[in-house]
Amino acid sequence: MAPQRRKRSRKNPSDGEASRKKRRYGHRGRTVLDMVAKAFKEKKPIELEWDKEDNLPTGKYASKFSSWIGVTVRGHVSCALDNWEKVDGPTLDLMLGELTGAFNVIEERHDWCLQKLGELWRKWKCTLHRKWMYDETGAVQMTPPSLYKQITQDHWNAFVASHSTEDFKAISKKNKENAGRRRGTYYGSRAGYRGVRVKVKKDLAAKGKQVEKVDRYLTWLRGHKSDKGDMTDYVKEVALKIEAIEKDVEAGVFVPKGREDILAKAIGKLEHPGRVRGVPQGISITEYFGKGPKKPTREELYEKINCMQVKIDDIEKMKAMMMHFWQSGEKPSLKY
């Protein structure tokens, strides 16, 4: 007689889910921690490769570095904190030290690391709310998830309280509505647009085209198309517009310039601060497009206003003189 499989007791509805997630993420977490411990012990940071195109981590240790950023911020910044801007300077310096001690982060990307810490902290809080705050019946979990040992009961109570207010629910509802308006489905997976860009380069290489820099409209299209070629109607519409714009570029009818490039023209929207479509996260508008036109100083604006006022005064004088000649019947002087 075959042995019967023992049923696992689940006193807490979230325990089974926690165990499943531990099995999924545990191995990767242990690998990263072992690597980092060795790097600190030997005082030899792990060598990171930096992409020449966007100056972001790449290569076999890029995902490990991203995981370590997440581990670091979860260990030092509480989920009970309501705003990333409240993280003090010493804590930021401490976390940056742990990142640069474990991996060779180039100095010009230290600010990017700090931004990445904030980004992953916010994502972690979203994950806690979406996957761990409620059990299978929809009831609020009053104990912190066992997967995150650093969350104390007090911090969890504060987190649950802040995510149960009417203000938070209103913001969450609005965000869900905005997400529902998205007309394209992203297929880029965890690799993000960096992984999509690799696919685009391979596709171009298969066609005999070798490029150093991939235009963002190509990565945006590839990221919104599945490996089977599936696209939403909206993406298909944008793809047709891009095809027509490419012909205009070849004919010299349209010349991409700065933010007014092929993708912006096809979508009909310029980029707004905080993101750039079709490129990896962490690249700002200025980094991708370069600095925009220099804003005039206050003195320059005053000078332009004065020049315009002089021209207006001349026009008023001419108008008065013409009115005088029209009423008097005299011929206007050509000396003016």
C-alpha positions in Angstrom: 0.0 0.0 0.0 1.4 3.3 -1.0 2.2 5.7 1.8 -0.3 8.5 2.3 0.9 12.0 1.9 0.5 13.9 5.1 -1.6 17.1 4.8 0.2 20.2 5.8 -1.7 22.2 8.6 -2.2 25.8 7.9 -3.2 27.7 11.0 -2.4 31.0 9.4 -3.7 31.3 5.8 -0.6 33.1 4.8 1.9 30.5 6.1 1.6 28.3 3.0 2.1 31.3 0.7 5.1 32.4 2.8 6.7 29.0 2.5 6.1 28.9 -1.2 7.7 32.4 -1.6 10.6 31.4 0.7 11.4 28.4 -1.6 11.2 30.7 -4.6 13.3 33.6 -3.3 15.4 31.9 -0.6 18.1 30.4 -2.9 18.7 33.7 -4.7 18.8 35.6 -1.4 21.3 33.2 0.2 23.5 33.3 -2.9 23.7 37.1 -2.8 24.4 37.2 1.0 27.1 34.6 0.6 28.8 36.6 -2.2 28.5 39.9 -0.2 29.9 38.3 3.0 32.9 37.0 1.1 33.4 40.5 -0.5 33.4 42.2 2.8 35.6 39.6 4.5 38.2 39.8 1.8 37.7 43.6 1.4 37.4 43.0 -2.3 34.2 44.4 -3.9 32.5 42.3 -6.6 33.4 43.5 -10.1 30.4 45.1 -11.8 30.3 45.8 -15.5 28.8 49.2 -16.5 26.9 49.6 -19.8 28.6 52.1 -22.1 25.3 53.2 -23.5 23.4 54.1 -20.4 26.0 53.7 -17.6 23.9 51.1 -15.7 25.1 47.8 -14.2 25.2 45.0 -16.7 26.7 41.5 -17.0 26.3 38.4 -14.8 26.4 40.3 -11.5 23.9 43.1 -12.4 20.9 41.1 -11.0 22.8 40.2 -7.9 23.6 43.9 -7.3 19.9 44.8 -7.7 19.0 42.1 -5.2 21.6 43.5 -2.7 20.2 47.0 -3.1 16.8 45.5 -2.0 18.2 43.6 0.9 20.1 46.7 2.1 17.2 49.1 2.0 14.8 46.6 3.7 17.3 46.1 6.5 17.7 49.8 7.2 14.5 51.6 6.4 11.3 50.6 8.1 8.1 49.8 6.2 6.3 52.0 8.8 8.0 55.1 7.3 5.5 57.0 5.2 7.8 59.0 3.0 11.3 58.3 1.6 12.3 61.9 2.0 12.3 61.4 5.7 15.3 59.0 5.6 18.1 60.8 7.3 21.5 61.5 5.8 23.5 59.1 8.1 21.2 56.2 7.1 21.7 57.0 3.4 25.4 57.1 3.8 25.4 53.8 5.7 23.4 52.1 2.9 25.6 53.6 0.2 28.6 52.3 2.1 27.2 48.8 2.2 26.6 48.9 -1.6 30.0 50.2 -2.5 31.7 47.9 0.0 30.1 44.9 -1.7 30.2 46.0 -5.3 32.6 48.3 -7.2 30.0 51.2 -7.8 31.6 53.9 -9.9 31.5 57.3 -8.2 29.3 59.1 -10.8 26.5 56.5 -10.1 26.3 57.0 -6.4 23.2 59.3 -6.8 21.6 56.7 -9.0 22.2 54.1 -6.2 20.4 56.3 -3.7 17.5 56.7 -6.2 17.4 52.9 -6.7 17.2 52.4 -2.9 14.2 54.6 -2.7 12.6 52.9 -5.7 13.0 49.4 -4.3 11.8 50.5 -0.9 8.6 51.8 -2.4 8.2 48.6 -4.4 8.7 46.6 -1.3 5.9 48.5 0.5 3.6 47.9 -2.5 4.4 44.2 -2.3 3.7 44.1 1.4 0.3 45.7 0.9 -0.7 43.7 -2.2 0.6 40.2 -1.1 1.0 40.1 2.6 -1.5 42.5 4.3 -4.5 40.4 3.6 -5.1 36.7 3.9 -6.9 34.4 1.5 -10.3 35.4 3.0 -9.6 39.1 2.6 -9.1 39.8 6.3 -6.2 42.0 7.4 -3.2 40.1 8.7 -2.3 41.4 12.1 1.1 39.7 12.3 4.1 40.6 10.0 5.0 38.1 7.3 7.6 35.6 8.5 9.6 36.1 5.3 10.8 39.5 6.5 12.3 39.0 9.9 13.3 42.7 10.2 9.7 43.8 10.5 8.7 44.2 14.1 5.2 44.0 15.4 5.1 47.7 16.1 6.3 48.6 12.6 3.7 46.2 11.1 0.9 47.7 13.1 1.9 51.2 11.9 2.2 49.9 8.3 -1.3 48.4 8.4 -2.8 51.5 10.0 -1.3 53.8 7.4 -2.6 51.6 4.6 -6.1 51.4 6.0 -6.9 55.1 6.0 -9.5 56.6 3.7 -6.9 58.8 2.1 -4.7 55.8 1.2 -7.7 53.9 -0.1 -8.6 56.9 -2.3 -5.1 57.2 -3.7 -4.9 53.4 -4.3 -8.3 53.5 -6.1 -7.0 56.4 -8.3 -3.8 54.5 -9.1 -5.8 51.4 -10.1 -8.0 53.5 -12.4 -4.9 55.0 -14.0 -3.3 51.5 -14.4 -6.6 50.4 -16.1 -6.2 53.0 -18.7 -3.0 51.6 -20.0 -3.5 50.6 -23.6 -0.4 48.5 -24.1 0.8 45.3 -22.4 4.4 45.1 -21.4 6.2 41.8 -22.1 9.8 42.8 -21.1 9.8 40.6 -17.9 12.2 41.2 -15.0 15.1 42.1 -17.2 13.3 45.3 -18.1 14.2 47.4 -21.1 17.9 46.4 -20.8 16.9 42.8 -21.6 14.6 44.1 -24.4 17.4 46.1 -25.9 19.5 42.9 -26.1 16.7 41.2 -28.0 16.4 44.2 -30.4 20.2 44.1 -31.1 19.9 40.3 -31.8 16.9 40.9 -34.1 18.8 43.6 -36.0 22.0 41.5 -36.2 19.9 38.7 -37.8 18.9 41.2 -40.5 22.6 42.2 -41.0 22.4 45.5 -39.1 24.9 46.2 -36.4 24.2 49.2 -34.1 25.9 50.6 -31.0 22.8 52.5 -29.8 19.3 51.3 -30.1 16.6 54.0 -30.5 14.0 53.9 -27.8 11.1 53.5 -30.2 12.5 50.1 -31.2 12.8 48.9 -27.6 9.3 50.3 -26.7 7.8 48.4 -29.6 9.7 45.2 -28.8 8.8 45.5 -25.1 5.1 45.7 -26.0 5.1 42.7 -28.3 5.2 39.2 -27.1 7.6 36.6 -28.4 4.7 35.2 -30.4 4.1 38.6 -31.9 0.9 39.5 -29.9 0.2 43.2 -29.5 -2.8 45.2 -28.3 -4.8 47.3 -30.9 -3.2 50.5 -29.5 0.3 49.2 -29.9 -0.5 48.1 -33.4 -1.7 51.6 -34.2 1.5 53.1 -32.8 3.5 50.6 -34.8 1.9 51.7 -38.0 2.5 55.4 -37.2 6.2 54.6 -36.4 6.5 52.8 -39.8 5.1 55.9 -41.6 7.4 58.3 -39.5 10.5 56.2 -40.4 9.7 56.8 -44.1 9.3 60.6 -43.3 12.7 60.5 -41.6 14.3 58.8 -44.7 12.7 61.4 -47.0 13.8 64.3 -44.8 10.2 65.3 -44.1 10.7 64.8 -40.3 13.9 65.3 -38.4 13.9 63.9 -34.8 15.2 66.4 -32.3 15.7 65.9 -28.6 12.5 64.9 -26.9 10.5 65.3 -30.2 11.7 62.0 -31.5 10.0 59.2 -33.4 8.3 57.6 -30.4 7.0 60.9 -29.0 5.6 61.8 -32.4 3.9 58.4 -32.8 2.4 58.4 -29.3 1.6 62.1 -29.5 3.1 62.9 -26.1 6.4 64.3 -24.9 8.1 62.7 -21.9 7.3 64.2 -18.5 9.7 64.3 -15.5 10.2 61.0 -13.7 10.4 58.6 -16.6 11.5 58.0 -20.2 9.5 55.4 -22.2 11.4 52.6 -23.8 14.7 52.9 -21.8 15.9 51.2 -18.6 14.8 52.5 -15.3 17.3 54.9 -13.7 17.9 57.0 -16.8 16.6 60.5 -16.5 15.3 62.7 -19.3 18.4 64.9 -19.1 20.7 61.8 -19.2 18.9 60.4 -22.3 18.1 63.5 -24.3 20.7 65.9 -22.9 20.0 69.3 -21.4 17.2 71.3 -22.9 17.4 74.9 -24.1 19.0 77.2 -21.5 16.4 79.2 -19.6 17.0 83.0 -19.8 18.0 84.8 -16.7 15.8 87.5 -15.1 18.0 90.2 -16.5 17.7 88.7 -20.0 14.0 88.6 -19.7 13.8 92.2 -18.6 16.0 93.2 -21.5 13.7 91.4 -23.9 10.7 93.1 -22.4 12.3 96.5 -22.7 13.1 95.9 -26.4 9.5 94.8 -27.0 8.3 97.9 -25.2 10.5 100.2 -27.5 9.0 98.5 -30.6 5.5 98.9 -29.2 6.2 102.6 -28.6 7.5 103.1 -32.2 4.4 101.4 -33.6 2.2 103.7 -31.5 4.1 106.7 -32.8 3.7 105.5 -36.4 0.0 104.9 -35.8 -0.5 108.4 -34.3 1.4 110.0 -37.2 -0.6 108.2 -39.9 -3.8 109.1 -38.2 -2.7 112.8 -38.1 -1.9 112.8 -41.9 -5.2 111.0 -42.7 -7.2 113.6 -40.8 -5.3 116.6 -42.1 -4.8 115.5 -45.6 -1.0 116.3 -45.5 1.5 114.0 -47.1 3.6 111.9 -44.7 7.3 112.7 -44.5 9.6 110.1 -45.9 12.2 111.0 -43.4 10.6 108.9 -40.8 
